[in-house]
Amino acid sequence: MKKGKVYGVGVGPGDPELMTLKAVRTISACKVIAYPKAKNTIALDIVKGEISLDDKVLLPLEFTMSQDEDVRKRSYLENALKLKEYSDKGFDTALINLGDVS
């Protein structure tokens, strides 16, 4: 079975109309939408303003702001394993982020 890909997708500065066409196409083509879990899911709200998510799997990811390097590494590994689970099933994933994903 072919593995799915994970795409890092920046969704712009905050207005759904400012997402690039490439971002909209990439997110639309992916079965899974991963996003940073927070009180305000701004990146997800931006995407919802432009793209129907009715047939998508939503995957919230927790990103710690801990000063402890081991805690951060564990968090990154847990997120990577969640993404890998869908990739191993052949699903493409858009990992969305406000602004520039890098």
C-alpha positions in Angstrom: 0.0 0.0 0.0 1.2 3.5 -0.9 1.8 5.7 2.2 0.1 9.1 2.5 2.1 12.3 2.5 2.1 15.1 5.1 2.0 18.6 3.8 2.8 21.6 5.9 0.3 24.3 4.9 0.3 28.0 6.0 -3.2 29.4 5.9 -2.2 33.1 5.8 -2.5 35.9 8.3 -6.1 35.4 9.5 -8.6 36.0 6.7 -9.9 32.9 4.7 -9.8 35.0 1.5 -6.1 35.5 1.9 -5.2 31.8 1.7 -3.2 31.0 -1.4 -4.8 28.9 -4.2 -2.2 26.3 -3.6 -3.1 26.1 0.1 -6.8 25.7 -0.7 -6.1 23.0 -3.3 -3.7 21.1 -1.0 -6.1 21.2 2.0 -9.1 20.2 -0.2 -7.2 17.2 -1.6 -6.2 15.8 1.8 -8.4 13.4 3.8 -6.9 14.4 7.2 -6.5 18.0 8.5 -4.1 18.2 11.4 -4.0 21.5 13.4 -2.5 22.9 16.6 -4.9 22.3 19.5 -5.4 25.5 21.5 -8.2 27.5 23.2 -8.7 29.3 19.9 -8.2 27.1 16.8 -7.5 30.0 14.6 -5.9 28.1 11.7 -8.8 25.6 11.6 -11.3 28.5 11.8 -9.6 30.1 8.8 -9.8 26.9 6.8 -13.5 26.4 7.7 -14.2 29.8 6.3 -13.2 28.7 2.8 -13.3 24.8 2.6 -15.9 22.3 3.7 -14.5 19.9 6.2 -17.5 17.6 6.3 -15.7 14.6 4.7 -12.3 15.3 6.5 -10.8 13.7 9.5 -9.8 16.4 12.0 -6.6 15.7 14.0 -5.8 18.1 16.8 -2.1 18.1 17.8 -0.8 19.4 21.1 2.4 21.5 21.0 4.0 22.1 24.4 5.7 25.3 25.2 7.7 23.6 28.0 11.2 24.7 28.8 12.1 21.0 29.4 13.7 19.6 26.2 12.6 16.1 27.1 9.0 17.1 27.4 9.2 18.9 24.0 10.8 15.9 22.4 8.1 13.6 23.7 5.4 15.9 22.5 6.9 16.0 19.0 7.2 12.2 18.9 3.6 11.8 20.0 2.5 14.2 17.2 4.7 12.4 14.6 3.2 9.0 15.6 -0.4 10.4 15.2 0.5 11.7 11.7 2.3 8.4 10.8 -0.9 6.4 11.7 -2.8 8.1 8.9 0.1 8.1 6.5 0.5 4.4 7.0 -3.1 3.9 6.0 -2.5 5.8 2.7 -4.2 9.1 3.8 -2.6 12.5 2.8 -2.6 15.0 5.7 -2.5 18.8 5.6 -0.8 20.1 8.8 -2.2 23.6 8.9 -0.7 26.6 10.7 -1.4 30.3 11.0 0.9 32.3 8.8 4.1 30.6 7.6 4.3 26.9 8.5 8.1 26.9 8.8 
